[in-house]
Amino acid sequence: MSKVAVYPGSFDPITFGHIDIAKRALKLFDHLIIMISVNPSKKTLFTAQERKWLVEQALLDEKDRIKVVINEDLKVNKARELGATHIVRGLRAVTDFEYEFQMITANRVLDHEIDSVFFMTDSRFSFLSSNNVKEIARFKGELDAFVPEIVKQKLNEKYSLN
Ligand code: ADP
């Protein structure tokens, strides 16, 4: 049976840090479902559709093993519905741990069968977040080290229109 995991997140927008985690996860799982979270209380720069499209473009070379979905449900419910056994998350530094720990605990109560798996990012990306990237783009900084070309283009479009 093929091993399936979900990788949930905002991906607003996808960065090399997210891509690094997705590729590491594909060494362990046969298929990875990237779940774009829609959280009405969290304002995003890109719409869910735009975030989904950018993830698909950024991971085009793995398109046979990666599927991207938009999720408005509880992560564990959606994971179960999609036949996933694990939730993948990335860790940058110990500061990520506290928040992740709370999330795993809650998810365990909701569904004790679904386990979370954490991958540590390459040290080149340990200070990288979507928020950093948006900040750099807003001030027209150099984005090449942080995001793929297509993401860079879309960020530049967003900020030159605003
Ligand atoms: P969320 O709002 O769920 O935190 P993000 O898109 O910010 O959504 O992050 C999704 C996942 O990717 C999280 O597990 C986060 O820790 C991980 N992640 C984000 N950026 C990096 C990075 N530079 N290196 C490793 N993991 C990362």
Backbone and ligand atoms as CSV (ligand in chain L), in Angstrom:
chain,resi,resn,atom,element,x,y,z
A,1,MET,N,N,0.840,-1.200,0.000
A,1,MET,CA,C,0.000,0.000,0.000
A,1,MET,C,C,0.876,1.251,0.000
A,2,SER,N,N,0.473,2.250,-0.756
A,2,SER,CA,C,1.348,3.422,-0.816
A,2,SER,C,C,1.163,4.306,0.418
A,3,LYS,N,N,2.265,4.897,0.827
A,3,LYS,CA,C,2.267,5.722,2.041
A,3,LYS,C,C,1.990,7.177,1.659
A,4,VAL,N,N,0.948,7.721,2.291
A,4,VAL,CA,C,0.515,9.082,1.948
A,4,VAL,C,C,0.570,9.982,3.183
A,5,ALA,N,N,1.117,11.188,2.996
A,5,ALA,CA,C,1.124,12.170,4.087
A,5,ALA,C,C,0.537,13.474,3.589
A,6,VAL,N,N,0.025,14.268,4.522
A,6,VAL,CA,C,-0.393,15.622,4.152
A,6,VAL,C,C,0.615,16.603,4.741
A,7,TYR,N,N,0.831,17.684,4.012
A,7,TYR,CA,C,1.719,18.755,4.490
A,7,TYR,C,C,0.882,20.044,4.502
A,8,PRO,N,N,0.335,20.391,5.671
A,8,PRO,CA,C,-0.520,21.572,5.737
A,8,PRO,C,C,0.247,22.853,6.023
A,9,GLY,N,N,-0.295,23.962,5.567
A,9,GLY,CA,C,0.336,25.246,5.873
A,9,GLY,C,C,-0.337,26.365,5.107
A,10,SER,N,N,0.122,27.582,5.377
A,10,SER,CA,C,-0.467,28.735,4.685
A,10,SER,C,C,0.143,28.908,3.286
A,11,PHE,N,N,1.438,28.628,3.160
A,11,PHE,CA,C,2.143,28.754,1.875
A,11,PHE,C,C,1.832,30.097,1.205
A,12,ASP,N,N,2.027,31.176,1.968
A,12,ASP,CA,C,1.648,32.521,1.487
A,12,ASP,C,C,2.860,33.426,1.336
A,13,PRO,N,N,3.740,33.214,0.375
A,13,PRO,CA,C,3.756,32.184,-0.654
A,13,PRO,C,C,4.744,31.065,-0.280
A,14,ILE,N,N,4.774,30.028,-1.145
A,14,ILE,CA,C,5.746,28.934,-0.967
A,14,ILE,C,C,7.173,29.482,-1.102
A,15,THR,N,N,8.073,28.979,-0.258
A,15,THR,CA,C,9.483,29.408,-0.290
A,15,THR,C,C,10.381,28.172,-0.485
A,16,PHE,N,N,11.683,28.411,-0.620
A,16,PHE,CA,C,12.626,27.280,-0.717
A,16,PHE,C,C,12.607,26.439,0.568
A,17,GLY,N,N,12.221,27.044,1.692
A,17,GLY,CA,C,12.123,26.288,2.956
A,17,GLY,C,C,11.030,25.235,2.862
A,18,HIS,N,N,9.849,25.622,2.357
A,18,HIS,CA,C,8.750,24.662,2.181
A,18,HIS,C,C,9.148,23.565,1.183
A,19,ILE,N,N,9.808,23.994,0.098
A,19,ILE,CA,C,10.179,23.031,-0.954
A,19,ILE,C,C,11.160,21.995,-0.396
A,20,ASP,N,N,12.093,22.470,0.429
A,20,ASP,CA,C,13.075,21.581,1.055
A,20,ASP,C,C,12.370,20.516,1.913
A,21,ILE,N,N,11.372,20.961,2.683
A,21,ILE,CA,C,10.639,20.012,3.549
A,21,ILE,C,C,9.844,19.019,2.691
A,22,ALA,N,N,9.191,19.508,1.643
A,22,ALA,CA,C,8.392,18.621,0.774
A,22,ALA,C,C,9.288,17.551,0.155
A,23,LYS,N,N,10.474,17.945,-0.299
A,23,LYS,CA,C,11.379,16.968,-0.939
A,23,LYS,C,C,11.914,15.958,0.072
A,24,ARG,N,N,12.166,16.416,1.289
A,24,ARG,CA,C,12.608,15.474,2.329
A,24,ARG,C,C,11.488,14.478,2.627
A,25,ALA,N,N,10.254,14.977,2.691
A,25,ALA,CA,C,9.110,14.105,3.002
A,25,ALA,C,C,8.909,13.051,1.911
A,26,LEU,N,N,9.205,13.422,0.657
A,26,LEU,CA,C,9.025,12.468,-0.448
A,26,LEU,C,C,10.024,11.315,-0.407
A,27,LYS,N,N,11.047,11.435,0.444
A,27,LYS,CA,C,11.983,10.304,0.590
A,27,LYS,C,C,11.368,9.239,1.493
A,28,LEU,N,N,10.380,9.654,2.279
A,28,LEU,CA,C,9.769,8.734,3.246
A,28,LEU,C,C,8.378,8.280,2.808
A,29,PHE,N,N,7.675,9.156,2.105
A,29,PHE,CA,C,6.302,8.854,1.689
A,29,PHE,C,C,6.238,8.735,0.168
A,30,ASP,N,N,5.278,7.915,-0.312
A,30,ASP,CA,C,5.129,7.761,-1.761
A,30,ASP,C,C,4.430,8.972,-2.372
A,31,HIS,N,N,3.443,9.485,-1.603
A,31,HIS,CA,C,2.681,10.642,-2.098
A,31,HIS,C,C,2.550,11.679,-0.999
A,32,LEU,N,N,2.600,12.935,-1.430
A,32,LEU,CA,C,2.463,14.027,-0.475
A,32,LEU,C,C,1.323,14.921,-0.956
A,33,ILE,N,N,0.396,15.184,-0.039
A,33,ILE,CA,C,-0.709,16.090,-0.383
A,33,ILE,C,C,-0.452,17.399,0.340
A,34,ILE,N,N,-0.203,18.445,-0.415
A,34,ILE,CA,C,0.047,19.750,0.196
A,34,ILE,C,C,-1.302,20.414,0.405
A,35,MET,N,N,-1.560,20.737,1.662
A,35,MET,CA,C,-2.870,21.270,2.032
A,35,MET,C,C,-2.757,22.762,2.299
A,36,ILE,N,N,-3.376,23.551,1.444
A,36,ILE,CA,C,-3.358,25.005,1.612
A,36,ILE,C,C,-4.456,25.352,2.609
A,37,SER,N,N,-4.065,25.844,3.772
A,37,SER,CA,C,-5.065,26.121,4.808
A,37,SER,C,C,-5.766,27.443,4.546
A,38,VAL,N,N,-7.084,27.405,4.665
A,38,VAL,CA,C,-7.855,28.635,4.561
A,38,VAL,C,C,-8.340,28.950,5.969
A,39,ASN,N,N,-7.812,30.044,6.491
A,39,ASN,CA,C,-8.177,30.429,7.850
A,39,ASN,C,C,-8.743,31.850,7.791
A,40,PRO,N,N,-10.059,31.981,7.935
A,40,PRO,CA,C,-10.692,33.292,7.747
A,40,PRO,C,C,-10.127,34.372,8.682
A,41,SER,N,N,-9.534,33.969,9.805
A,41,SER,CA,C,-9.018,34.995,10.719
A,41,SER,C,C,-7.586,35.420,10.366
A,42,LYS,N,N,-6.984,34.742,9.363
A,42,LYS,CA,C,-5.614,35.063,8.992
A,42,LYS,C,C,-5.614,35.727,7.613
A,43,LYS,N,N,-5.178,36.977,7.550
A,43,LYS,CA,C,-5.187,37.684,6.274
A,43,LYS,C,C,-3.976,37.238,5.447
A,44,THR,N,N,-4.207,36.880,4.192
A,44,THR,CA,C,-3.087,36.424,3.361
A,44,THR,C,C,-2.891,37.379,2.185
A,45,LEU,N,N,-1.658,37.402,1.680
A,45,LEU,CA,C,-1.374,38.248,0.521
A,45,LEU,C,C,-1.972,37.628,-0.740
A,46,PHE,N,N,-1.804,36.297,-0.858
A,46,PHE,CA,C,-2.301,35.584,-2.034
A,46,PHE,C,C,-3.598,34.844,-1.682
A,47,THR,N,N,-4.512,34.728,-2.645
A,47,THR,CA,C,-5.743,33.963,-2.404
A,47,THR,C,C,-5.363,32.481,-2.321
A,48,ALA,N,N,-6.292,31.677,-1.838
A,48,ALA,CA,C,-6.026,30.232,-1.734
A,48,ALA,C,C,-5.721,29.651,-3.117
A,49,GLN,N,N,-6.462,30.096,-4.136
A,49,GLN,CA,C,-6.230,29.606,-5.505
A,49,GLN,C,C,-4.837,29.988,-5.998
A,50,GLU,N,N,-4.425,31.221,-5.703
A,50,GLU,CA,C,-3.089,31.674,-6.134
A,50,GLU,C,C,-2.003,30.889,-5.400
A,51,ARG,N,N,-2.209,30.652,-4.114
A,51,ARG,CA,C,-1.205,29.898,-3.333
A,51,ARG,C,C,-1.088,28.473,-3.868
A,52,LYS,N,N,-2.247,27.886,-4.211
A,52,LYS,CA,C,-2.267,26.511,-4.743
A,52,LYS,C,C,-1.492,26.469,-6.062
A,53,TRP,N,N,-1.766,27.419,-6.934
A,53,TRP,CA,C,-1.127,27.439,-8.241
A,53,TRP,C,C,0.385,27.602,-8.094
A,54,LEU,N,N,0.800,28.477,-7.195
A,54,LEU,CA,C,2.242,28.703,-7.000
A,54,LEU,C,C,2.932,27.451,-6.450
A,55,VAL,N,N,2.261,26.730,-5.547
A,55,VAL,CA,C,2.846,25.483,-5.019
A,55,VAL,C,C,2.988,24.482,-6.166
A,56,GLU,N,N,1.954,24.386,-6.999
A,56,GLU,CA,C,2.013,23.448,-8.136
A,56,GLU,C,C,3.161,23.799,-9.078
A,57,GLN,N,N,3.324,25.087,-9.347
A,57,GLN,CA,C,4.402,25.506,-10.250
A,57,GLN,C,C,5.769,25.226,-9.635
A,58,ALA,N,N,5.895,25.523,-8.336
A,58,ALA,CA,C,7.196,25.381,-7.661
A,58,ALA,C,C,7.620,23.921,-7.540
A,59,LEU,N,N,6.632,23.005,-7.560
A,59,LEU,CA,C,6.962,21.586,-7.381
A,59,LEU,C,C,6.594,20.759,-8.615
A,60,LEU,N,N,6.634,21.409,-9.751
A,60,LEU,CA,C,6.266,20.768,-11.019
A,60,LEU,C,C,7.085,19.497,-11.277
A,61,ASP,N,N,8.353,19.489,-10.866
A,61,ASP,CA,C,9.205,18.315,-11.117
A,61,ASP,C,C,8.775,17.101,-10.291
A,62,GLU,N,N,7.908,17.289,-9.306
A,62,GLU,CA,C,7.425,16.163,-8.487
A,62,GLU,C,C,5.921,15.980,-8.682
A,63,LYS,N,N,5.394,16.446,-9.821
A,63,LYS,CA,C,3.936,16.493,-9.959
A,63,LYS,C,C,3.232,15.124,-9.909
A,64,ASP,N,N,3.985,14.043,-10.191
A,64,ASP,CA,C,3.359,12.720,-10.134
A,64,ASP,C,C,3.134,12.253,-8.705
A,65,ARG,N,N,3.874,12.823,-7.770
A,65,ARG,CA,C,3.765,12.352,-6.378
A,65,ARG,C,C,3.191,13.401,-5.442
A,66,ILE,N,N,2.949,14.595,-5.986
A,66,ILE,CA,C,2.427,15.662,-5.139
A,66,ILE,C,C,1.091,16.144,-5.670
A,67,LYS,N,N,0.146,16.302,-4.734
A,67,LYS,CA,C,-1.157,16.848,-5.108
A,67,LYS,C,C,-1.377,18.046,-4.192
A,68,VAL,N,N,-1.988,19.094,-4.715
A,68,VAL,CA,C,-2.206,20.288,-3.894
A,68,VAL,C,C,-3.708,20.503,-3.730
A,69,VAL,N,N,-4.157,20.633,-2.503
A,69,VAL,CA,C,-5.592,20.853,-2.257
A,69,VAL,C,C,-5.785,22.068,-1.346
A,70,ILE,N,N,-6.948,22.672,-1.466
A,70,ILE,CA,C,-7.297,23.776,-0.570
A,70,ILE,C,C,-8.157,23.178,0.536
A,71,ASN,N,N,-7.826,23.503,1.777
A,71,ASN,CA,C,-8.553,22.888,2.887
A,71,ASN,C,C,-9.241,23.904,3.784
A,72,GLU,N,N,-10.552,23.726,3.935
A,72,GLU,CA,C,-11.285,24.611,4.849
A,72,GLU,C,C,-11.782,23.836,6.058
A,73,ASP,N,N,-11.398,22.563,6.133
A,73,ASP,CA,C,-11.857,21.683,7.209
A,73,ASP,C,C,-10.749,21.546,8.259
A,74,LEU,N,N,-11.019,20.784,9.311
A,74,LEU,CA,C,-9.965,20.479,10.287
A,74,LEU,C,C,-8.915,19.611,9.588
A,75,LYS,N,N,-7.634,19.869,9.900
A,75,LYS,CA,C,-6.555,19.141,9.203
A,75,LYS,C,C,-6.699,17.635,9.326
A,76,VAL,N,N,-6.974,17.152,10.546
A,76,VAL,CA,C,-7.049,15.688,10.716
A,76,VAL,C,C,-8.225,15.095,9.939
A,77,ASN,N,N,-9.334,15.821,9.866
A,77,ASN,CA,C,-10.494,15.309,9.108
A,77,ASN,C,C,-10.142,15.179,7.637
A,78,LYS,N,N,-9.510,16.238,7.129
A,78,LYS,CA,C,-9.149,16.248,5.709
A,78,LYS,C,C,-8.092,15.162,5.437
A,79,ALA,N,N,-7.137,15.025,6.355
A,79,ALA,CA,C,-6.084,14.018,6.180
A,79,ALA,C,C,-6.708,12.626,6.084
A,80,ARG,N,N,-7.623,12.341,6.991
A,80,ARG,CA,C,-8.285,11.026,7.005
A,80,ARG,C,C,-9.066,10.804,5.712
A,81,GLU,N,N,-9.810,11.846,5.324
A,81,GLU,CA,C,-10.624,11.754,4.102
A,81,GLU,C,C,-9.758,11.447,2.876
A,82,LEU,N,N,-8.519,11.966,2.882
A,82,LEU,CA,C,-7.636,11.787,1.726
A,82,LEU,C,C,-6.782,10.517,1.829
A,83,GLY,N,N,-6.984,9.747,2.876
A,83,GLY,CA,C,-6.250,8.496,3.041
A,83,GLY,C,C,-4.822,8.677,3.529
A,84,ALA,N,N,-4.542,9.806,4.176
A,84,ALA,CA,C,-3.182,10.031,4.694
A,84,ALA,C,C,-3.055,9.467,6.112
A,85,THR,N,N,-1.850,8.977,6.411
A,85,THR,CA,C,-1.622,8.425,7.756
A,85,THR,C,C,-0.801,9.394,8.611
A,86,HIS,N,N,-0.134,10.344,7.969
A,86,HIS,CA,C,0.757,11.248,8.701
A,86,HIS,C,C,0.598,12.705,8.271
A,87,ILE,N,N,0.918,13.585,9.220
A,87,ILE,CA,C,0.965,15.016,8.927
A,87,ILE,C,C,2.437,15.423,8.944
A,88,VAL,N,N,2.880,16.071,7.895
A,88,VAL,CA,C,4.272,16.537,7.814
A,88,VAL,C,C,4.330,18.006,8.197
A,89,ARG,N,N,5.324,18.376,8.994
A,89,ARG,CA,C,5.575,19.789,9.308
A,89,ARG,C,C,7.082,20.013,9.280
A,90,GLY,N,N,7.452,21.256,9.095
A,90,GLY,CA,C,8.878,21.576,9.066
A,90,GLY,C,C,9.278,22.293,10.342
A,91,LEU,N,N,10.511,22.072,10.763
A,91,LEU,CA,C,11.029,22.797,11.932
A,91,LEU,C,C,12.235,23.612,11.507
A,92,ARG,N,N,12.212,24.871,11.897
A,92,ARG,CA,C,13.359,25.730,11.601
A,92,ARG,C,C,14.259,25.844,12.812
A,93,ALA,N,N,13.648,26.086,13.959
A,93,ALA,CA,C,14.421,26.319,15.174
A,93,ALA,C,C,13.558,25.906,16.349
A,94,VAL,N,N,14.136,25.909,17.528
A,94,VAL,CA,C,13.350,25.486,18.694
A,94,VAL,C,C,12.111,26.351,18.892
A,95,THR,N,N,12.166,27.577,18.413
A,95,THR,CA,C,11.010,28.457,18.577
A,95,THR,C,C,9.772,27.929,17.850
A,96,ASP,N,N,9.954,27.137,16.794
A,96,ASP,CA,C,8.795,26.542,16.113
A,96,ASP,C,C,8.163,25.449,16.978
A,97,PHE,N,N,8.957,24.898,17.875
A,97,PHE,CA,C,8.542,23.683,18.570
A,97,PHE,C,C,7.309,23.863,19.459
A,98,GLU,N,N,7.276,24.953,20.204
A,98,GLU,CA,C,6.190,25.218,21.156
A,98,GLU,C,C,4.814,25.186,20.456
A,99,TYR,N,N,4.730,25.900,19.349
A,99,TYR,CA,C,3.487,25.978,18.593
A,99,TYR,C,C,3.126,24.609,18.006
A,100,GLU,N,N,4.142,23.941,17.464
A,100,GLU,CA,C,3.901,22.630,16.852
A,100,GLU,C,C,3.459,21.621,17.910
A,101,PHE,N,N,4.045,21.722,19.090
A,101,PHE,CA,C,3.729,20.806,20.174
A,101,PHE,C,C,2.250,20.933,20.552
A,102,GLN,N,N,1.767,22.162,20.615
A,102,GLN,CA,C,0.346,22.384,20.922
A,102,GLN,C,C,-0.528,21.792,19.840
A,103,MET,N,N,-0.088,21.961,18.594
A,103,MET,CA,C,-0.895,21.453,17.491
A,103,MET,C,C,-0.967,19.937,17.467
A,104,ILE,N,N,0.186,19.285,17.697
A,104,ILE,CA,C,0.180,17.809,17.685
A,104,ILE,C,C,-0.740,17.313,18.782
A,105,THR,N,N,-0.645,17.954,19.947
A,105,THR,CA,C,-1.440,17.494,21.072
A,105,THR,C,C,-2.927,17.589,20.738
A,106,ALA,N,N,-3.333,18.706,20.158
A,106,ALA,CA,C,-4.740,18.871,19.796
A,106,ALA,C,C,-5.138,17.860,18.719
A,107,ASN,N,N,-4.283,17.698,17.726
A,107,ASN,CA,C,-4.616,16.766,16.644
A,107,ASN,C,C,-4.730,15.332,17.161
A,108,ARG,N,N,-3.909,14.976,18.135
A,108,ARG,CA,C,-3.951,13.635,18.732
A,108,ARG,C,C,-5.270,13.370,19.421
A,109,VAL,N,N,-5.767,14.407,20.092
A,109,VAL,CA,C,-7.050,14.244,20.782
A,109,VAL,C,C,-8.148,14.026,19.735
A,110,LEU,N,N,-8.035,14.765,18.621
A,110,LEU,CA,C,-9.056,14.664,17.574
A,110,LEU,C,C,-8.980,13.337,16.824
A,111,ASP,N,N,-7.767,12.867,16.592
A,111,ASP,CA,C,-7.589,11.586,15.899
A,111,ASP,C,C,-6.262,10.983,16.341
A,112,HIS,N,N,-6.329,9.955,17.205
A,112,HIS,CA,C,-5.061,9.447,17.750
A,112,HIS,C,C,-4.314,8.542,16.795
A,113,GLU,N,N,-4.918,8.227,15.644
A,113,GLU,CA,C,-4.241,7.367,14.668
A,113,GLU,C,C,-3.277,8.152,13.782
A,114,ILE,N,N,-3.571,9.444,13.586
A,114,ILE,CA,C,-2.729,10.218,12.663
A,114,ILE,C,C,-1.560,10.835,13.416
A,115,ASP,N,N,-0.355,10.454,12.994
A,115,ASP,CA,C,0.847,10.971,13.650
A,115,ASP,C,C,1.447,12.130,12.875
A,116,SER,N,N,2.163,12.978,13.597
A,116,SER,CA,C,2.866,14.076,12.936
A,116,SER,C,C,4.336,13.719,12.795
A,117,VAL,N,N,4.921,14.105,11.675
A,117,VAL,CA,C,6.328,13.830,11.403
A,117,VAL,C,C,6.993,15.168,11.118
A,118,PHE,N,N,8.146,15.403,11.737
A,118,PHE,CA,C,8.828,16.691,11.572
A,118,PHE,C,C,10.142,16.513,10.838
A,119,PHE,N,N,10.378,17.417,9.907
A,119,PHE,CA,C,11.663,17.414,9.211
A,119,PHE,C,C,12.363,18.717,9.533
A,120,MET,N,N,13.678,18.616,9.744
A,120,MET,CA,C,14.443,19.843,9.963
A,120,MET,C,C,14.937,20.341,8.637
A,121,THR,N,N,14.788,21.625,8.458
A,121,THR,CA,C,15.176,22.201,7.183
A,121,THR,C,C,16.698,22.323,7.065
A,122,ASP,N,N,17.143,22.464,5.844
A,122,ASP,CA,C,18.537,22.762,5.578
A,122,ASP,C,C,18.873,24.077,6.279
A,123,SER,N,N,20.068,24.170,6.842
A,123,SER,CA,C,20.397,25.370,7.628
A,123,SER,C,C,20.325,26.661,6.804
A,124,ARG,N,N,20.450,26.541,5.480
A,124,ARG,CA,C,20.337,27.729,4.621
A,124,ARG,C,C,18.954,28.374,4.734
A,125,PHE,N,N,17.961,27.554,5.131
A,125,PHE,CA,C,16.586,28.065,5.141
A,125,PHE,C,C,16.030,28.249,6.547
A,126,SER,N,N,16.895,28.122,7.546
A,126,SER,CA,C,16.366,28.131,8.910
A,126,SER,C,C,15.882,29.506,9.363
A,127,PHE,N,N,16.210,30.544,8.619
A,127,PHE,CA,C,15.694,31.873,8.989
A,127,PHE,C,C,14.653,32.368,7.999
A,128,LEU,N,N,14.236,31.442,7.140
A,128,LEU,CA,C,13.350,31.838,6.046
A,128,LEU,C,C,11.886,31.583,6.378
A,129,SER,N,N,11.055,32.590,6.191
A,129,SER,CA,C,9.612,32.403,6.376
A,129,SER,C,C,8.889,33.176,5.279
A,130,SER,N,N,7.629,32.840,5.062
A,130,SER,CA,C,6.839,33.576,4.065
A,130,SER,C,C,6.756,35.046,4.466
A,131,ASN,N,N,6.694,35.306,5.754
A,131,ASN,CA,C,6.613,36.702,6.205
A,131,ASN,C,C,7.869,37.489,5.844
A,132,ASN,N,N,9.039,36.881,6.057
A,132,ASN,CA,C,10.316,37.532,5.665
A,132,ASN,C,C,10.285,37.901,4.200
A,133,VAL,N,N,9.868,36.894,3.416
A,133,VAL,CA,C,9.886,37.040,1.969
A,133,VAL,C,C,8.974,38.189,1.528
A,134,LYS,N,N,7.809,38.294,2.162
A,134,LYS,CA,C,6.871,39.374,1.806
A,134,LYS,C,C,7.469,40.731,2.175
A,135,GLU,N,N,8.146,40.743,3.308
A,135,GLU,CA,C,8.774,41.985,3.772
A,135,GLU,C,C,9.862,42.429,2.779
A,136,ILE,N,N,10.669,41.458,2.352
A,136,ILE,CA,C,11.743,41.767,1.396
A,136,ILE,C,C,11.141,42.256,0.070
A,137,ALA,N,N,10.085,41.567,-0.371
A,137,ALA,CA,C,9.451,41.940,-1.644
A,137,ALA,C,C,8.861,43.341,-1.566
A,138,ARG,N,N,8.271,43.656,-0.437
A,138,ARG,CA,C,7.629,44.963,-0.269
A,138,ARG,C,C,8.638,46.094,-0.435
A,139,PHE,N,N,9.874,45.824,0.024
A,139,PHE,CA,C,10.916,46.854,-0.099
A,139,PHE,C,C,11.799,46.632,-1.322
A,140,LYS,N,N,11.286,45.800,-2.244
A,140,LYS,CA,C,11.975,45.554,-3.516
A,140,LYS,C,C,13.377,44.960,-3.346
A,141,GLY,N,N,13.525,44.125,-2.309
A,141,GLY,CA,C,14.822,43.477,-2.068
A,141,GLY,C,C,15.013,42.285,-2.993
A,142,GLU,N,N,16.217,41.726,-2.978
A,142,GLU,CA,C,16.586,40.610,-3.848
A,142,GLU,C,C,16.001,39.293,-3.294
A,143,LEU,N,N,15.193,38.598,-4.106
A,143,LEU,CA,C,14.474,37.415,-3.603
A,143,LEU,C,C,15.048,36.086,-4.090
A,144,ASP,N,N,16.066,36.151,-4.954
A,144,ASP,CA,C,16.547,34.927,-5.610
A,144,ASP,C,C,16.938,33.792,-4.668
A,145,ALA,N,N,17.450,34.116,-3.495
A,145,ALA,CA,C,17.911,33.060,-2.586
A,145,ALA,C,C,16.758,32.427,-1.806
A,146,PHE,N,N,15.562,32.991,-1.923
A,146,PHE,CA,C,14.463,32.563,-1.041
A,146,PHE,C,C,13.291,31.878,-1.713
A,147,VAL,N,N,13.009,32.273,-2.956
A,147,VAL,CA,C,11.825,31.724,-3.644
A,147,VAL,C,C,12.130,31.428,-5.110
A,148,PRO,N,N,11.382,30.480,-5.716
A,148,PRO,CA,C,11.564,30.227,-7.144
A,148,PRO,C,C,11.155,31.454,-7.968
A,149,GLU,N,N,11.627,31.482,-9.211
A,149,GLU,CA,C,11.405,32.611,-10.117
A,149,GLU,C,C,9.919,32.998,-10.253
A,150,ILE,N,N,9.054,31.998,-10.396
A,150,ILE,CA,C,7.629,32.286,-10.593
A,150,ILE,C,C,7.020,32.980,-9.363
A,151,VAL,N,N,7.478,32.591,-8.194
A,151,VAL,CA,C,6.977,33.211,-6.955
A,151,VAL,C,C,7.488,34.649,-6.874
A,152,LYS,N,N,8.739,34.813,-7.266
A,152,LYS,CA,C,9.335,36.149,-7.279
A,152,LYS,C,C,8.519,37.078,-8.192
A,153,GLN,N,N,8.177,36.562,-9.382
A,153,GLN,CA,C,7.381,37.372,-10.332
A,153,GLN,C,C,6.045,37.790,-9.737
A,154,LYS,N,N,5.353,36.813,-9.126
A,154,LYS,CA,C,4.020,37.105,-8.582
A,154,LYS,C,C,4.105,38.054,-7.387
A,155,LEU,N,N,5.180,37.935,-6.595
A,155,LEU,CA,C,5.354,38.861,-5.457
A,155,LEU,C,C,5.576,40.277,-5.986
A,156,ASN,N,N,6.418,40.375,-7.005
A,156,ASN,CA,C,6.698,41.696,-7.568
A,156,ASN,C,C,5.441,42.326,-8.160
A,157,GLU,N,N,4.604,41.471,-8.803
A,157,GLU,CA,C,3.337,41.983,-9.356
A,157,GLU,C,C,2.451,42.521,-8.245
A,158,LYS,N,N,2.327,41.752,-7.166
A,158,LYS,CA,C,1.461,42.179,-6.049
A,158,LYS,C,C,1.913,43.523,-5.505
A,159,TYR,N,N,3.219,43.649,-5.284
A,159,TYR,CA,C,3.682,44.870,-4.625
A,159,TYR,C,C,3.803,46.058,-5.563
A,160,SER,N,N,3.877,45.796,-6.860
A,160,SER,CA,C,3.939,46.987,-7.720
A,160,SER,C,C,2.541,47.520,-7.987
A,161,LEU,N,N,1.514,46.649,-7.787
A,161,LEU,CA,C,0.136,47.101,-7.992
A,161,LEU,C,C,-0.373,47.888,-6.791
A,162,ASN,N,N,0.177,47.535,-5.594
A,162,ASN,CA,C,-0.369,48.158,-4.383
A,162,ASN,C,C,0.197,49.544,-4.112
L,1,ADP,P1,P,1.516,27.843,9.019
L,1,ADP,O1,O,0.636,29.060,8.990
L,1,ADP,O2,O,0.773,26.551,9.115
L,1,ADP,O3,O,2.667,27.910,9.967
L,1,ADP,P2,P,3.486,28.121,6.902
L,1,ADP,O4,O,3.244,28.166,5.437
L,1,ADP,O5,O,4.133,29.293,7.529
L,1,ADP,O6,O,2.079,27.811,7.529
L,1,ADP,O7,O,4.358,26.854,7.264
L,1,ADP,C1,C,3.930,25.559,6.906
L,1,ADP,C2,C,4.947,24.551,7.428
L,1,ADP,O8,O,6.187,24.725,6.773
L,1,ADP,C3,C,5.242,24.671,8.923
L,1,ADP,O9,O,5.479,23.390,9.445
L,1,ADP,C4,C,6.503,25.496,8.958
L,1,ADP,O10,O,7.247,25.235,10.136
L,1,ADP,C5,C,7.194,24.964,7.729
L,1,ADP,N1,N,8.147,25.933,7.202
L,1,ADP,C6,C,7.934,27.185,6.784
L,1,ADP,N2,N,9.086,27.786,6.385
L,1,ADP,C7,C,10.057,26.864,6.591
L,1,ADP,C8,C,11.467,26.848,6.422
L,1,ADP,N3,N,12.145,27.921,5.997
L,1,ADP,N4,N,12.124,25.734,6.740
L,1,ADP,C9,C,11.443,24.665,7.206
L,1,ADP,N5,N,10.141,24.590,7.405
L,1,ADP,C10,C,9.449,25.680,7.099
